[in-house]
Each structure stands twice: as C-alpha cells, then as structure tokens.
Amino acid sequence: MIRYIRVLGGSLSGLIGLVLVLSARETFEAAPASGALVLAWVVAWVILGFSLLPYLTVIPAARLIRGVQELSTAEFVTAVIGLILGLLMGLLLGLPLASFPAPLGTWLPLGVSLFLGLGMVGLTVAKRGDLLIAAEAIGLVRRPAGGDARGRTGDPHIVVDTSAIIDGRIAEIVESGFLYGTLVIPRFVLDELQRIADSPDTLRRNRGRRGLEILARMQKGASTPVEIVEDVIPDIAEVDAKLVELAKRYSRAVLTNDFNLNRVAELQGVRVLNVNSLANAVKPAVLPGEELRVRVIQEGKEAGQGVGFLDDGTMIVVENGARHLDRDVSVTVTRVLQTVAGRMVFAQPRLE
C-alpha cells in the first residue's frame, strides 16, 4: 500500500515540478545548462513527493486507526462527548471573536474551537472513571450487575497478578473448581513474567519459568478459562495501578498475593482474591484443650521449646518439647495466635 502511495506521490510531485517549469519558462531558459536544470528540478520534486506523501497520508491515518482501536468503549464515548462539549464552547466563544477585524476575526474562532475541542477530549478521557461514577450516582447510567463500564456481562472476569501466578497454588485452586469465571491475564503481566524468566539471577529465573509453566498448565485445563488480553493503559506506568484500572474495566476483581496491591485495590473498591488469605481460611480450626499428635523436628527460640508442624503447615510450639526432638509426642493445645505470617499454636506435652 505504501509503495503505491509513494509512486503516486512521486508522480504528482513530478507534475507539479513540470507545471512550475512551464509557468517560469523564461527563468529556466535564461539559466546556463537549462536542460540539466529542468531535469534536476523535476527529479527533486519527484523525490520529495516519493518521500513525504506516505507521512502525510497513510502513516498518520494508520496511527489514528490503531489509537482508536486501543481505546476502550468508555474512553471512546468520553472522548466523543468531550469533543462535542469543546466544539460547543468554541462555537459560543467564536461568535464574539468573529467580530474582530480580519485576519483575527477569521483565525481566532477556528483556533479557539480547535484548542477547546482537543482540550476537552483529553480532560474527559483522563477523568472517565470519575465521570462514570458521577453519572451512575445521578441515575444517568446503570452498570449491569456482574458487568463493567464496557457492559461486560456473564461470568466474572478476574484479573490475575504476577505474584499469584508465580506462587503456584493458583493451579491447584483452578483445578479444584473453586474459582468460577474467567481468569484474565494482561499482556503486561505476561511480559513481566518473561522478564523474570530471563533474569540473570537464578532464583528469579526459576520462579519466572515456573510461572510460565503454571500459566500453560492452566490454559490446557478446561475447568476455568484463561484469557490473555491486550488492553493498553498508556497513561499509567506502575503495574499495580494498571492491574487495578484493568480490574475496574472487567468484574472489579483481582487475584494476587501482593500485600500492597491488596490494600490499594480495596481502597479503590476492587474485590481482592488473596491466595494467602484463602490458605489461612481453609486451615482446620485448632482450639485450646484439643489433643494432637505432632513430631518435634527442631528446637524453638526459647530455652526448652520444641517446634513441629501440622500437615497444613501450621507451626506448633511445644513447651518443654526440646527433649522430645525427632520424636512423635502427644500434646495439648494451650493457646492459638493469628499472626501476619499465619496461625501459630502453643501446646504442652501430655503427661503419660
């Protein structure tokens, strides 16, 4: 396509050069080596048209089309509304400005309309979230239940963070059928996984590769669909902020293990599905006075303490358990503490 445009541009520019030669024939004939000068003049115009016409027609049009395609429905609608408002404001201001003498009366209304139109497009797109919330508050629009600002309905679309993929437990959760809906993997999350997998650090590289393997494993399973989306959010640089904004476009839900992202998403009204919180929630309840059988595998921080673990990973601190090291012992639970790292159980060995 661009090749034909270049040929057309060269032909049109060559004709323009010939017309200019004919209109200034006396000047060219009076010059020395007029034939060579005319030839050089026409060739220069052909090269100019061949080089510039694609950049004046096809290339800007293609960029404009790609930009419009990358806009979400909410961004496109707010951009159109902003353009209309800006042009109306330009029209109202242009009427008195048109009374100025020429050339101000001719160019000022046009310049003001162009400035306000483009300015209102940028403002409305930047504040589209707040505008949508305000429109919902006064009853102008209503977001469908289970949908989003683009009218997405049906099963929930859960945006997945890199930390949840690398963690690995998401695959077992998906296979168990507890997650209902579609898992949405943004392209920038996939790119981040690729960067981690290519890291020179061995630990990070292994984590990234495991994340890619888990993602491929989930895609092969049919219980919960996995969708890779190409949504672009150019005005936001941070990955966490992009995830929250993308979650707002879908079902307002994000799956993550990141504590900071958890808090930021909750503050912005996005539902957070935290794998760590799920793991703590499904651990069996242990009550004071309950009797357990545990193997003491190491000494505790305090003198005489022993440490063991339940099958679900819960730590049990056995008072006076150091003397039972590497042995199974029956214990009685004395107290249970819930910490940031998880549940911790304190117990005493049973008297036998």
DOLUMFI-341108 format. One line per 10 residues: number of its first residue (from 1); for each residue x, y, z of N, C-alpha, C. Coordinates in steps of 0.02 Angstrom, whole numbers. Atoms other than C-alpha are relative to their C-alpha. Example, Ala and Ser with C-alpha at 12.3 -4.5 7.8 and 13.67 -1.06 7.14 Angstrom:
REM DOLUMFI-341108
1	45 -59 0 615 -225 390 45 60 0  -42 -59 -3 684 -53 357 -39 55 37 $
END
This chain:
REM DOLUMFI-341108
1	42 -60 0 0 0 0 44 63 0  -43 -59 -5 137 123 49 40 9 -65  -38 -4 63 232 79 -111 -40 38 -53  42 -35 49 85 135 -219 -8 74 18  7 -70 -21 65 293 -115 64 39 -19  -62 -33 18 249 332 -142 4 14 -76  0 -10 73 232 307 -331 -47 56 -19  48 -54 14 78 417 -332 28 68 20  -29 -63 -22 167 550 -230 55 24 -46  -52 -20 47 317 547 -346 -29 26 -66 $
11	31 -22 63 205 563 -500 -31 68 7  32 -65 -10 103 706 -428 52 55 9  -52 -50 -11 260 797 -370 36 16 -65  -31 -13 65 339 773 -542 -43 45 -43  45 -43 39 185 851 -624 2 71 27  -4 -67 -29 194 996 -501 64 34 -23  -63 -29 23 376 1020 -546 -3 22 -73  7 -19 71 335 1021 -733 -43 63 -8  43 -59 4 194 1147 -707 38 62 21  -39 -57 -22 312 1260 -612 52 19 -53 $
21	-48 -15 54 441 1245 -752 -35 37 -57  36 -34 55 310 1293 -883 -21 70 20  21 -67 -21 249 1439 -778 59 49 5  -60 -43 -4 428 1504 -759 49 -20 -54  -42 25 55 494 1451 -930 56 48 -16  -52 -49 18 588 1612 -964 58 -3 49  -54 2 -51 685 1597 -800 44 -61 -11  -39 60 11 738 1419 -836 40 3 -65  -36 -3 64 783 1456 -1019 59 47 4  -55 -48 -6 891 1603 -967 59 -27 39 $
31	-54 28 -41 993 1497 -848 45 -43 -43  -46 44 38 1150 1407 -911 -17 -74 14  16 72 -5 1127 1220 -944 -72 -9 22  71 0 -20 939 1245 -938 -30 -70 -1  28 68 3 902 1065 -990 16 -40 62  -20 36 -60 1002 991 -846 -34 29 62  33 -32 -58 925 1118 -725 -73 -22 5  69 22 0 748 1072 -778 -6 -73 23  1 70 -20 787 887 -760 12 -7 75  -15 3 -72 864 912 -587 -60 25 41 $
41	58 -28 -35 714 1019 -536 -56 -51 4  55 48 1 586 887 -588 18 -61 43  -21 58 -40 687 744 -510 -4 16 74  4 -20 -70 697 840 -346 -72 -1 24  71 2 -19 508 861 -344 -26 -72 5  21 71 -3 484 676 -382 24 -32 64  -28 29 -61 599 627 -238 -37 26 62  36 -30 -56 511 748 -121 -69 -32 9  66 30 -4 338 679 -162 3 -74 19  -9 72 -15 400 498 -157 15 -11 74 $
51	-20 8 -69 472 525 17 -53 24 50  42 -32 -50 342 635 101 -73 -21 -1  72 12 4 170 583 38 -25 -54 49  24 49 -50 157 423 147 -5 29 70  1 -29 -67 198 526 302 -54 54 8  55 -49 -3 61 650 257 -68 -32 -7  65 32 12 -75 521 219 -8 -66 36  13 68 -24 -63 334 254 25 -11 71  -29 14 -66 53 330 405 -38 35 56  40 -30 -53 -42 461 509 -69 -32 7 $
61	66 32 -3 -207 378 462 3 -68 36  -7 65 -33 -143 206 517 11 9 75  -11 -13 -72 -82 277 684 -65 21 33  64 -22 -28 -250 361 711 -47 -59 9  44 59 -5 -343 198 675 22 -45 57  -25 42 -55 -230 100 794 -16 31 67  16 -34 -63 -255 231 929 -73 -7 18  71 8 -13 -444 222 911 -16 -72 19  12 70 -16 -440 31 914 23 -17 71  -25 13 -67 -339 33 1076 -43 32 54 $
71	44 -32 -49 -468 145 1161 -54 -49 22  57 38 -25 -592 57 1273 -64 36 -19  64 -31 16 -777 91 1247 -11 62 42  9 -57 -44 -780 206 1398 43 59 -22  -44 -54 23 -630 305 1333 -26 31 -65  25 -26 64 -706 320 1158 -61 44 11  62 -39 -12 -876 379 1222 17 66 34  -17 -62 -34 -799 506 1341 39 47 -46  -36 -43 47 -683 568 1203 -49 35 -48  50 -30 45 -832 597 1086 -40 54 37 $
81	37 -49 -40 -930 684 1225 43 62 12  -45 -57 -11 -778 792 1266 9 42 -62  -8 -37 63 -754 838 1083 -62 43 -14  62 -38 12 -937 890 1067 -5 60 47  2 -56 -48 -929 995 1226 51 53 -18  -50 -49 19 -767 1076 1170 -19 41 -61  21 -37 60 -836 1120 999 -58 48 14  54 -45 -20 -994 1192 1077 27 62 36  -31 -57 -34 -889 1300 1192 37 45 -50  -34 -39 51 -783 1352 1043 -48 40 -43 $
91	50 -37 39 -940 1399 947 -26 60 38  26 -56 -40 -1005 1507 1090 51 56 6  -52 -51 -4 -838 1595 1108 18 28 -69  -19 -22 67 -812 1605 919 -46 54 -27  46 -52 25 -966 1713 889 24 70 15  -26 -68 -11 -899 1867 978 70 11 -30  -66 -8 29 -722 1832 917 -2 13 -75  6 -11 73 -783 1833 736 -10 73 -18  11 -71 14 -823 2018 754 65 39 -5  -64 -35 7 -637 2061 761 16 9 -74 $
101	-19 -10 71 -564 2132 600 46 -55 -24  -44 51 29 -475 2014 481 72 20 9  12 72 2 -370 1914 496 -18 -32 67  16 28 -66 -405 1894 684 -70 -29 1  69 24 1 -591 1876 654 -8 -65 -38  3 62 38 -555 1732 534 33 -58 37  -39 54 -29 -425 1633 630 -12 -12 74  12 10 -72 -468 1663 813 -55 -50 15  52 50 -15 -634 1567 812 22 -72 -16  -24 67 18 -551 1421 721 51 -26 52 $
111	-50 20 -49 -404 1417 842 -30 -17 68  32 13 -64 -514 1428 996 -40 -65 -2  38 63 6 -628 1288 934 46 -60 1  -47 56 1 -479 1176 897 31 -12 69  -31 7 -66 -398 1211 1066 -49 -30 51  49 25 -48 -557 1182 1167 -22 -71 -16  20 68 19 -606 1027 1067 51 -52 22  -52 48 -20 -439 939 1092 10 0 75  -8 -3 -72 -425 1000 1271 -54 -38 37  54 37 -32 -596 932 1319 4 -74 -13 $
121	-10 71 13 -556 766 1235 49 -29 52  -48 24 -49 -402 747 1346 -26 -1 71  27 -3 -69 -492 801 1505 -51 -54 13  53 50 -11 -642 687 1483 28 -71 0  -30 67 0 -534 535 1440 38 -12 65  -38 7 -62 -421 568 1591 -45 -10 60  46 5 -57 -570 583 1709 -60 -44 -14  58 41 20 -680 449 1630 -28 -40 58  24 39 -57 -687 346 1790 -44 41 46  39 -43 -44 -748 491 1896 -65 22 -34 $
131	61 -20 36 -872 545 1761 -51 -57 0  46 57 -1 -945 369 1753 -32 -10 68  27 7 -68 -963 361 1942 -53 55 13  48 -55 -10 -1049 533 1942 -64 -13 -39  60 15 39 -1167 478 1802 -41 -55 32  37 52 -36 -1212 321 1900 -34 27 61  28 -27 -61 -1241 423 2057 -64 40 -13  61 -39 14 -1370 537 1974 -50 -39 -43  48 43 34 -1452 392 1882 0 5 -75  -1 -5 73 -1400 434 1704 17 -67 -33 $
141	-18 66 26 -1320 263 1676 -2 -49 58  0 53 -49 -1327 98 1767 45 -56 -25  -46 54 18 -1187 -29 1765 -33 -67 12  31 65 -10 -1252 -205 1739 33 -39 56  -27 42 -53 -1232 -324 1885 46 -52 -29  -49 48 26 -1077 -430 1859 34 25 -62  -32 -26 60 -1027 -317 1714 50 53 17  -48 -53 -11 -913 -168 1696 -20 60 -40  14 -62 36 -901 2 1618 -10 -11 -74  8 13 71 -896 -77 1446 -61 -45 -13 $
151	59 40 9 -1054 -176 1477 14 -74 -3  -17 71 1 -966 -343 1501 -44 -37 49  45 38 -42 -1090 -467 1571 20 -74 -1  -15 71 -1 -1093 -652 1608 43 -17 59  -41 22 -56 -967 -744 1716 52 53 16  -49 -51 -20 -843 -638 1815 67 -10 -35  -66 1 30 -677 -593 1735 49 24 54  -45 -15 -56 -541 -599 1870 69 14 -28  -67 -20 23 -380 -505 1833 52 -31 46  -50 38 -38 -228 -606 1888 66 38 1 $
161	-65 -34 -10 -68 -529 1959 57 -50 -10  -59 43 9 108 -595 1927 15 -41 62  -17 36 -62 132 -642 2110 -42 -62 9  44 58 -8 -18 -759 2107 20 -57 -48  -21 51 48 48 -849 1952 65 -33 24  -64 27 -22 225 -869 2020 -9 -43 63  12 37 -62 156 -930 2188 -12 -74 -14  10 70 21 96 -1089 2101 -63 -32 25  59 33 -28 -52 -1132 2212 -63 14 -40  59 -17 40 -171 -1049 2089 -20 -57 -46 $
171	15 56 45 -158 -1202 1975 -43 -51 36  40 49 -38 -223 -1319 2112 -70 28 16  65 -30 -15 -361 -1195 2157 -45 -2 -61  39 2 62 -415 -1185 1975 -24 -71 -14  19 70 14 -413 -1375 1956 -52 -26 49  50 22 -49 -517 -1395 2114 -70 26 -16  65 -27 20 -657 -1291 2034 -27 53 46  25 -51 -46 -668 -1160 2172 -3 69 -32  3 -65 35 -636 -1016 2051 -51 -4 -56  52 -1 52 -789 -975 1947 9 62 -42 $
181	-6 -57 45 -770 -865 1795 59 -10 -47  -55 0 47 -630 -819 1675 59 37 31  -60 -32 -24 -452 -781 1728 30 42 -56  -25 -47 50 -388 -627 1636 73 13 14  -72 -12 -6 -200 -618 1608 18 58 -46  -20 -57 44 -148 -444 1545 66 -14 -34  -62 9 37 -12 -436 1416 61 25 39  -58 -26 -37 98 -330 1531 20 -46 57  -17 51 -50 88 -467 1665 41 -56 -33  -36 51 37 144 -594 1535 71 24 -17 $
191	-66 -28 14 287 -478 1485 44 1 62  -38 0 -63 338 -461 1668 24 -70 18  -21 69 -11 340 -650 1686 59 -19 -46  -54 15 47 450 -661 1531 66 33 23  -61 -34 -24 572 -532 1603 29 -37 61  -25 37 -58 582 -629 1767 32 -66 -23  -27 64 24 610 -792 1672 68 10 -36  -63 -14 33 754 -708 1577 51 34 46  -44 -35 -47 832 -634 1734 66 -38 9  -64 34 -13 1018 -670 1765 3 -33 69 $
201	2 31 -66 976 -711 1946 -34 -68 -5  25 69 7 949 -899 1960 -68 -9 33  62 9 -37 811 -889 2091 -58 33 -37  53 -35 37 711 -758 1995 -15 -36 -66  10 35 64 737 -853 1831 -42 -63 10  39 60 -14 671 -1014 1907 -72 16 17  68 -20 -18 520 -925 1980 -39 20 -62  34 -21 61 480 -844 1813 -17 -58 -45  14 58 42 495 -1008 1719 -56 -42 29  55 37 -31 384 -1094 1846 -67 34 -11 $
211	62 -36 13 256 -956 1824 -26 -11 -71  20 13 69 255 -980 1635 -27 -71 -8  24 69 4 236 -1169 1657 -69 -7 32  65 3 -33 91 -1145 1778 -54 32 -44  48 -33 45 7 -1025 1656 -18 -45 -58  14 47 54 25 -1151 1515 -43 -58 24  40 55 -29 -45 -1286 1629 -73 20 9  69 -23 -9 -198 -1181 1670 -36 9 -66  32 -9 66 -229 -1141 1487 -23 -66 -29  19 66 26 -234 -1327 1446 -61 -28 36 $
221	58 24 -37 -364 -1359 1582 -63 34 -24  64 -26 26 -547 -1335 1537 -46 23 55  46 -17 -54 -620 -1303 1710 -11 75 6  4 -73 -5 -581 -1116 1716 35 31 -60  -32 -29 59 -549 -1020 1553 53 52 19  -54 -49 -8 -389 -916 1542 4 41 -63  3 -45 58 -393 -764 1429 58 50 4  -54 -49 5 -241 -661 1375 -29 62 -34  29 -61 28 -297 -481 1346 56 49 -19  -49 -48 27 -206 -345 1250 -15 71 21 $
231	19 -67 -21 -281 -198 1344 62 43 15  -56 -46 -9 -162 -49 1341 -23 59 43  16 -57 -43 -161 82 1479 61 46 -2  -61 -38 10 -31 206 1415 11 55 51  -8 -56 -46 -66 343 1543 19 -21 70  -20 26 -66 -18 231 1692 63 -41 -9  -64 35 7 160 170 1717 7 -59 46  -9 53 -49 151 64 1875 -44 -60 -16  37 62 15 99 -118 1853 -59 -8 47  54 8 -48 -6 -120 2013 -59 45 -18 $
241	53 -47 19 -103 35 1958 -34 -23 -64  30 27 61 -129 -44 1786 -48 -57 15  43 57 -19 -200 -202 1867 -65 24 30  61 -27 -31 -322 -101 1972 -46 32 -52  40 -33 53 -378 2 1822 -32 -52 -46  27 53 43 -399 -156 1717 -55 -38 36  52 34 -39 -499 -239 1857 -64 40 1  59 -43 2 -617 -90 1856 -37 -9 -67  32 8 65 -649 -121 1671 -37 -67 -5  30 67 4 -694 -304 1699 -49 -9 58 $
251	48 15 -53 -781 -377 1853 20 29 67  -23 -32 -61 -691 -269 1981 26 -52 50  -30 51 -42 -595 -419 2049 71 -14 -24  -70 13 16 -408 -454 2057 25 -56 45  -29 57 -37 -315 -612 2110 74 14 9  -69 -19 -14 -150 -576 2197 23 -28 67  -31 14 -65 -30 -619 2339 37 61 26  -37 -61 -17 44 -443 2344 -38 39 53  33 -35 -55 4 -357 2510 -17 72 -20  12 -69 19 23 -180 2440 -56 7 -51 $
261	53 -1 50 -85 -216 2288 -67 -16 32  61 17 -36 -212 -294 2405 -32 62 31  25 -60 -33 -229 -133 2505 -23 53 -50  17 -52 50 -229 -16 2353 -65 -18 -35  60 22 35 -363 -119 2265 -61 7 45  56 -6 -45 -475 -125 2419 -21 72 10  16 -71 -8 -463 64 2440 -38 28 -60  33 -24 60 -524 86 2261 -63 -40 -18  62 36 10 -672 -31 2281 6 -61 -44  -10 60 40 -595 -179 2189 5 -60 47 $
271	-2 60 -41 -626 -352 2262 66 -36 -10  -65 34 2 -466 -444 2306 -8 -73 20  -3 71 -16 -446 -633 2300 72 -17 15  -69 11 -22 -290 -669 2402 9 -74 16  -12 71 -9 -220 -845 2394 23 -15 72  -22 10 -69 -135 -825 2564 -59 2 48  59 -3 -43 -299 -773 2644 -42 -63 -7  37 62 11 -383 -924 2565 33 -58 36  -35 54 -33 -248 -1040 2630 -9 2 76  11 -5 -72 -267 -973 2807 -72 -16 19 $
281	70 11 -15 -456 -982 2796 -18 -74 0  19 70 5 -461 -1166 2748 39 -45 47  -35 41 -49 -341 -1224 2883 -49 -22 54  46 23 -52 -431 -1330 3011 9 38 65  -2 -38 -62 -475 -1240 3172 28 -43 56  -29 34 -57 -371 -1287 3322 -19 40 62  25 -34 -60 -446 -1245 3493 40 -19 61  -34 17 -64 -366 -1235 3665 -33 -60 34  24 60 -32 -382 -1400 3756 -3 -60 -47  1 55 48 -378 -1503 3596 65 -40 2 $
291	-59 44 -2 -259 -1651 3592 22 -16 -71  -29 12 66 -142 -1675 3443 60 -46 6  -60 41 4 -3 -1790 3389 46 35 -50  -45 -39 42 148 -1697 3321 71 -25 9  -70 19 -2 329 -1733 3279 43 62 11  -44 -56 -15 456 -1614 3357 62 -6 -44  -54 6 49 583 -1577 3221 58 48 14  -55 -46 -14 685 -1432 3292 -13 35 66  7 -37 -62 716 -1326 3445 -31 69 -15  30 -65 7 619 -1165 3472 47 57 20 $
301	-40 -59 -18 681 -988 3506 15 2 74  -9 -2 -72 656 -1002 3693 30 -66 24  -33 60 -28 751 -1124 3802 -52 -53 16  44 57 -14 670 -1295 3810 -57 -10 -48  56 7 47 545 -1263 3671 18 -46 -58  -6 39 61 519 -1382 3526 -50 24 -51  43 -25 53 441 -1344 3358 -19 -58 -46  25 48 48 333 -1454 3248 -51 32 -46  47 -27 49 212 -1432 3104 -56 -50 -12  55 42 21 40 -1497 3061 4 -13 -75 $
311	-1 17 72 1 -1569 2889 -13 61 -44  15 -59 40 -66 -1400 2830 52 55 7  -53 -48 -7 95 -1311 2880 -4 44 62  7 -40 -61 33 -1235 3044 56 -18 49  -54 11 -47 177 -1212 3166 -27 -13 70  18 16 -69 159 -1290 3339 63 7 43  -55 -10 -48 273 -1229 3479 -17 -42 62  11 46 -56 287 -1366 3611 44 22 58  -38 -19 -59 337 -1303 3782 33 -63 30  -39 57 -27 472 -1414 3858 3 -58 -49 $
321	0 53 50 475 -1508 3694 68 -15 -29  -66 11 28 661 -1496 3658 26 -70 16  -23 67 -18 690 -1660 3749 -33 -54 -40  34 49 43 571 -1746 3627 20 9 -74  -22 -15 68 672 -1693 3473 3 -64 -42  3 56 48 646 -1807 3321 -44 -57 25  48 51 -25 505 -1899 3411 -71 26 -7  71 -18 0 316 -1902 3395 -23 3 73  23 -11 -69 232 -1835 3551 -72 23 -1  69 -23 -9 53 -1810 3608 0 65 40 $
331	1 -66 -32 18 -1629 3654 -71 24 10  64 -33 -12 -125 -1525 3722 7 74 -17  -3 -70 21 -159 -1355 3641 -17 46 58  12 -48 -54 -145 -1211 3765 -26 67 -26  24 -63 29 -170 -1058 3653 17 1 -74  -9 -8 72 -182 -1007 3470 7 74 -16  -12 -70 20 -111 -846 3396 -5 5 -76  4 -14 71 -154 -773 3225 48 57 -16  -50 -50 17 -3 -679 3156 -3 17 -74  -2 -18 71 37 -595 2991 25 -58 -42 $
341	-28 57 37 137 -749 2940 -47 -60 -1  46 56 -3 -7 -865 2984 -19 -17 71  23 22 -66 -77 -963 3131 57 -35 37  -50 32 -42 38 -1014 3274 -34 -31 60  33 37 -53 -12 -1145 3402 52 -16 54  -42 17 -57 63 -1167 3576 -32 -59 36  26 61 -31 49 -1334 3663 48 -24 54  -39 32 -53 109 -1434 3813 -2 -75 -12  1 73 6 162 -1617 3808 -48 -30 51  46 35 -45 34 -1733 3884 39 -43 49 $
351	-31 42 -50 78 -1821 4044 -24 -71 -9  20 69 13 79 -2007 4011 23 -45 57 $
END
